[in-house]
Amino acid sequence: MTRPPLVEIWFEFASSYSYLAVMRIVEAARAAGVTLRWRPFLLGPVFLSLGWNDSPFNIYPPKGRYMWRDMARLAAKYDIPFQLPSQFPRNGLLAARVAVLGQDQPWIGDFARAAMRATGEDRDIDQPAVIADALTALDLPAEALIAEAQSSASKLGLARADRAGRRAGHLRRADLSGRRRDVLGQRPPRRRAGLGLPQRAGDVTFSPTAASNRQTPEG
């Protein structure tokens, strides 16, 4: 029996467009008949490698103004809760470390959406209490997972995930200019509109942060 196509989603909890993608991708993947592999990472080291010490949406105000208008339009289109955050970007480090622990566990998709939902509610996901609420709502051992996420081993695990993404070519400079993700081993299949999911066999890697960093007009 042919296995379903596999889609890797590389996402960052502090990324505005990752928020929209994570909130939609489970249903989109189900409709497309593909399996998801969740791959959390941090944009901060990528930005630093480009000489940026902040989000490009803050460094380049016209880009930021366009992004927030675009976010509002897309959130309304897909009926996703959205409000302007009191702080941007949020620190997604703790959430990312927990996600690395669960990236191959059945609960990863639910946790990713719960943590993203907290950011959409303008809650500080760097606070253990906020992450604990998300884990507890999923009947997961919040205290144990947060303690493990703050361990040296977990910190190394997230660093390895970032390095793996860069080695595979998913977190390169090209990704920040809006180029399409590579298909794993084959040329890119056609994508469904909106989330880049495959319409035929073939594994792909999808990073919502790519679309978020295209050069955009003020619009």
C-alpha positions as a LaTeX table, in Angstrom:
\begin{tabular}{lrrr}
\hline
Residue & $x$ (\AA) & $y$ (\AA) & $z$ (\AA) \\
\hline
Met1 & 0.00 & 0.00 & 0.00 \\
Thr2 & 1.34 & 3.45 & $-0.97$ \\
Arg3 & 2.00 & 5.66 & 2.02 \\
Pro4 & 0.52 & 9.18 & 2.06 \\
Pro5 & 2.82 & 12.02 & 1.00 \\
Leu6 & 4.74 & 13.52 & 3.89 \\
Val7 & 4.83 & 17.26 & 4.52 \\
Glu8 & 7.35 & 18.77 & 6.92 \\
Ile9 & 6.19 & 22.06 & 8.43 \\
Trp10 & 9.00 & 24.18 & 9.85 \\
Phe11 & 7.44 & 26.75 & 12.15 \\
Glu12 & 8.43 & 29.36 & 14.72 \\
Phe13 & 6.07 & 30.28 & 17.55 \\
Ala14 & 7.10 & 33.96 & 17.30 \\
Ser15 & 6.31 & 34.10 & 13.57 \\
Ser16 & 3.10 & 35.84 & 12.55 \\
Tyr17 & 2.62 & 33.77 & 9.40 \\
Ser18 & 3.48 & 30.57 & 11.25 \\
Tyr19 & 0.48 & 31.37 & 13.45 \\
Leu20 & $-1.88$ & 31.36 & 10.49 \\
Ala21 & $-0.32$ & 28.23 & 9.01 \\
Val22 & $-0.29$ & 26.20 & 12.22 \\
Met23 & $-3.92$ & 27.09 & 12.92 \\
Arg24 & $-4.98$ & 25.80 & 9.48 \\
Ile25 & $-2.60$ & 23.08 & 8.42 \\
Val26 & $-4.07$ & 20.09 & 10.26 \\
Glu27 & $-7.41$ & 20.41 & 8.49 \\
Ala28 & $-5.69$ & 21.22 & 5.19 \\
Ala29 & $-3.45$ & 18.17 & 5.48 \\
Arg30 & $-6.39$ & 15.95 & 6.27 \\
Ala31 & $-8.29$ & 17.23 & 3.23 \\
Ala32 & $-5.21$ & 16.74 & 1.01 \\
Gly33 & $-4.55$ & 13.24 & 2.33 \\
Val34 & $-1.01$ & 13.97 & 3.52 \\
Thr35 & 0.86 & 13.24 & 6.75 \\
Leu36 & 2.44 & 16.07 & 8.71 \\
Arg37 & 5.87 & 16.10 & 10.33 \\
Trp38 & 6.21 & 19.01 & 12.73 \\
Arg39 & 9.60 & 20.75 & 12.88 \\
Pro40 & 9.90 & 23.67 & 15.35 \\
Phe41 & 12.86 & 25.99 & 15.04 \\
Leu42 & 14.00 & 29.49 & 16.03 \\
Leu43 & 14.22 & 32.40 & 13.62 \\
Gly44 & 16.51 & 34.40 & 15.92 \\
Pro45 & 19.73 & 32.59 & 14.93 \\
Val46 & 18.76 & 32.86 & 11.25 \\
Phe47 & 18.21 & 36.61 & 11.59 \\
Leu48 & 21.53 & 37.02 & 13.39 \\
Ser49 & 23.29 & 35.20 & 10.56 \\
Leu50 & 21.91 & 37.88 & 8.24 \\
Gly51 & 23.06 & 40.71 & 10.49 \\
Trp52 & 19.59 & 41.43 & 11.92 \\
Asn53 & 19.00 & 41.80 & 15.65 \\
Asp54 & 15.21 & 42.03 & 15.34 \\
Ser55 & 12.37 & 40.88 & 13.10 \\
Pro56 & 12.56 & 42.40 & 9.61 \\
Phe57 & 8.97 & 43.54 & 10.21 \\
Asn58 & 10.34 & 45.83 & 12.92 \\
Ile59 & 13.53 & 46.78 & 11.11 \\
Tyr60 & 11.61 & 47.79 & 7.96 \\
Pro61 & 8.41 & 49.58 & 9.10 \\
Pro62 & 6.66 & 49.57 & 5.66 \\
Lys63 & 7.11 & 45.81 & 5.56 \\
Gly64 & 5.68 & 45.54 & 9.07 \\
Arg65 & 2.65 & 47.70 & 8.29 \\
Tyr66 & 1.89 & 45.62 & 5.24 \\
Met67 & 2.28 & 42.39 & 7.21 \\
Trp68 & $-0.21$ & 43.40 & 9.92 \\
Arg69 & $-2.79$ & 44.41 & 7.30 \\
Asp70 & $-2.18$ & 41.14 & 5.50 \\
Met71 & $-2.53$ & 39.18 & 8.74 \\
Ala72 & $-5.86$ & 40.85 & 9.50 \\
Arg73 & $-7.16$ & 40.08 & 6.00 \\
Leu74 & $-6.08$ & 36.45 & 6.08 \\
Ala75 & $-7.31$ & 35.87 & 9.62 \\
Ala76 & $-10.72$ & 37.22 & 8.63 \\
Lys77 & $-10.76$ & 35.12 & 5.47 \\
Tyr78 & $-10.04$ & 31.89 & 7.34 \\
Asp79 & $-11.98$ & 32.78 & 10.50 \\
Ile80 & $-8.89$ & 32.67 & 12.72 \\
Pro81 & $-8.86$ & 34.85 & 15.87 \\
Phe82 & $-6.46$ & 37.76 & 15.49 \\
Gln83 & $-5.50$ & 40.88 & 17.39 \\
Leu84 & $-2.48$ & 43.13 & 17.24 \\
Pro85 & 0.01 & 41.92 & 19.87 \\
Ser86 & 1.24 & 44.19 & 22.61 \\
Gln87 & 4.75 & 42.83 & 21.98 \\
Phe88 & 6.24 & 41.56 & 18.71 \\
Pro89 & 7.91 & 39.24 & 18.31 \\
Arg90 & 7.13 & 37.17 & 21.35 \\
Asn91 & 9.82 & 34.97 & 22.84 \\
Gly92 & 8.93 & 31.47 & 21.63 \\
Leu93 & 11.92 & 29.71 & 23.17 \\
Leu94 & 10.12 & 27.71 & 25.87 \\
Ala95 & 7.30 & 26.70 & 23.53 \\
Ala96 & 9.84 & 25.59 & 20.93 \\
Arg97 & 11.73 & 23.47 & 23.45 \\
Val98 & 8.52 & 21.74 & 24.50 \\
Ala99 & 7.62 & 21.24 & 20.85 \\
Val100 & 11.00 & 19.61 & 20.16 \\
Leu101 & 10.25 & 17.13 & 22.95 \\
Gly102 & 6.94 & 16.29 & 21.30 \\
Gln103 & 7.74 & 16.71 & 17.62 \\
Asp104 & 7.35 & 12.98 & 16.96 \\
Gln105 & 4.55 & 12.47 & 19.49 \\
Pro106 & 0.81 & 12.32 & 18.68 \\
Trp107 & 0.16 & 15.47 & 20.72 \\
Ile108 & 2.51 & 17.80 & 18.84 \\
Gly109 & $-0.12$ & 19.24 & 16.49 \\
Asp110 & $-2.55$ & 19.95 & 19.32 \\
Phe111 & 0.18 & 21.54 & 21.41 \\
Ala112 & 1.45 & 23.69 & 18.55 \\
Arg113 & $-2.06$ & 25.02 & 17.96 \\
Ala114 & $-2.69$ & 25.57 & 21.67 \\
Ala115 & 0.52 & 27.57 & 22.05 \\
Met116 & $-0.20$ & 29.53 & 18.88 \\
Arg117 & $-3.72$ & 30.20 & 20.11 \\
Ala118 & $-2.18$ & 31.72 & 23.25 \\
Thr119 & $-0.08$ & 34.07 & 21.12 \\
Gly120 & $-3.23$ & 35.00 & 19.20 \\
Glu121 & $-4.76$ & 35.94 & 22.54 \\
Asp122 & $-1.69$ & 38.11 & 23.24 \\
Arg123 & $-0.46$ & 35.87 & 26.05 \\
Asp124 & 3.24 & 35.57 & 26.81 \\
Ile125 & 4.24 & 32.05 & 25.73 \\
Asp126 & 7.65 & 32.44 & 27.34 \\
Gln127 & 5.91 & 32.18 & 30.71 \\
Pro128 & 5.82 & 28.61 & 32.08 \\
Ala129 & 2.28 & 29.16 & 33.40 \\
Val130 & 0.98 & 29.85 & 29.87 \\
Ile131 & 2.66 & 26.74 & 28.44 \\
Ala132 & 1.45 & 24.74 & 31.44 \\
Asp133 & $-2.12$ & 25.79 & 30.67 \\
Ala134 & $-1.75$ & 24.53 & 27.10 \\
Leu135 & $-0.26$ & 21.21 & 28.19 \\
Thr136 & $-2.74$ & 20.66 & 31.00 \\
Ala137 & $-5.65$ & 21.25 & 28.64 \\
Leu138 & $-4.28$ & 18.36 & 26.56 \\
Asp139 & $-4.04$ & 16.10 & 29.64 \\
Leu140 & $-0.26$ & 16.12 & 29.41 \\
Pro141 & 2.16 & 16.21 & 32.41 \\
Ala142 & 2.85 & 19.93 & 32.26 \\
Glu143 & 5.27 & 20.20 & 35.15 \\
Ala144 & 7.43 & 17.29 & 33.96 \\
Leu145 & 7.49 & 18.43 & 30.33 \\
Ile146 & 8.39 & 22.02 & 31.20 \\
Ala147 & 11.17 & 20.83 & 33.50 \\
Glu148 & 12.52 & 18.59 & 30.74 \\
Ala149 & 12.21 & 21.41 & 28.21 \\
Gln150 & 14.40 & 23.61 & 30.41 \\
Ser151 & 17.10 & 20.95 & 30.74 \\
Ser152 & 20.45 & 21.12 & 28.98 \\
Ala153 & 19.53 & 18.11 & 26.84 \\
Ser154 & 16.42 & 19.84 & 25.53 \\
Lys155 & 18.34 & 23.02 & 24.75 \\
Leu156 & 20.79 & 20.95 & 22.71 \\
Gly157 & 17.88 & 19.22 & 20.98 \\
Leu158 & 16.50 & 22.54 & 19.74 \\
Ala159 & 19.95 & 23.64 & 18.61 \\
Arg160 & 20.32 & 20.38 & 16.69 \\
Ala161 & 16.93 & 20.93 & 15.06 \\
Asp162 & 18.03 & 24.37 & 13.86 \\
Arg163 & 21.27 & 22.97 & 12.48 \\
Ala164 & 19.43 & 20.12 & 10.76 \\
Gly165 & 17.12 & 22.60 & 9.06 \\
Arg166 & 20.03 & 24.66 & 7.82 \\
Arg167 & 21.93 & 21.61 & 6.56 \\
Ala168 & 18.84 & 20.44 & 4.69 \\
Gly169 & 18.54 & 23.89 & 3.14 \\
His170 & 15.19 & 24.80 & 4.70 \\
Leu171 & 16.42 & 27.69 & 6.89 \\
Arg172 & 18.75 & 29.44 & 4.49 \\
Arg173 & 18.77 & 33.01 & 3.25 \\
Ala174 & 16.68 & 31.86 & 0.28 \\
Asp175 & 13.90 & 30.87 & 2.65 \\
Leu176 & 13.70 & 34.44 & 3.91 \\
Ser177 & 13.27 & 35.85 & 0.41 \\
Gly178 & 10.19 & 33.82 & $-0.42$ \\
Arg179 & 11.58 & 31.00 & $-2.54$ \\
Arg180 & 9.60 & 27.77 & $-2.65$ \\
Arg181 & 10.65 & 24.90 & $-0.44$ \\
Asp182 & 12.47 & 21.95 & $-1.92$ \\
Val183 & 10.72 & 18.65 & $-2.51$ \\
Leu184 & 12.57 & 15.88 & $-0.74$ \\
Gly185 & 14.28 & 14.05 & $-3.57$ \\
Gln186 & 12.06 & 15.21 & $-6.42$ \\
Arg187 & 11.10 & 18.37 & $-8.23$ \\
Pro188 & 8.28 & 20.37 & $-6.60$ \\
Pro189 & 4.73 & 19.10 & $-7.14$ \\
Arg190 & 1.92 & 21.54 & $-7.70$ \\
Arg191 & 0.73 & 23.11 & $-4.47$ \\
Arg192 & $-2.76$ & 23.66 & $-3.19$ \\
Ala193 & $-3.45$ & 27.35 & $-2.79$ \\
Gly194 & $-2.66$ & 28.81 & 0.59 \\
Leu195 & $-0.57$ & 26.21 & 2.41 \\
Gly196 & 1.59 & 24.63 & $-0.29$ \\
Leu197 & 0.33 & 21.07 & 0.25 \\
Pro198 & 0.98 & 18.51 & $-2.51$ \\
Gln199 & $-1.72$ & 17.43 & $-4.93$ \\
Arg200 & 0.14 & 14.30 & $-5.97$ \\
Ala201 & 2.65 & 11.89 & $-4.48$ \\
Gly202 & 5.97 & 13.28 & $-3.31$ \\
Asp203 & 7.24 & 14.57 & 0.01 \\
Val204 & 7.65 & 18.29 & 0.52 \\
Thr205 & 8.92 & 20.68 & 3.12 \\
Phe206 & 6.83 & 23.75 & 3.92 \\
Ser207 & 7.95 & 26.80 & 5.85 \\
Pro208 & 5.40 & 29.57 & 6.39 \\
Thr209 & 8.19 & 31.94 & 7.32 \\
Ala210 & 9.26 & 31.98 & 3.66 \\
Ala211 & 6.07 & 33.65 & 2.47 \\
Ser212 & 6.20 & 35.98 & 5.44 \\
Asn213 & 9.48 & 37.51 & 4.30 \\
Arg214 & 8.80 & 38.29 & 0.66 \\
Gln215 & 9.38 & 41.82 & $-0.48$ \\
Thr216 & 5.91 & 43.33 & $-0.36$ \\
Pro217 & 4.41 & 46.66 & $-1.39$ \\
Glu218 & 2.67 & 48.84 & 1.12 \\
Gly219 & $-0.62$ & 47.68 & $-0.45$ \\
\hline
\end{tabular}
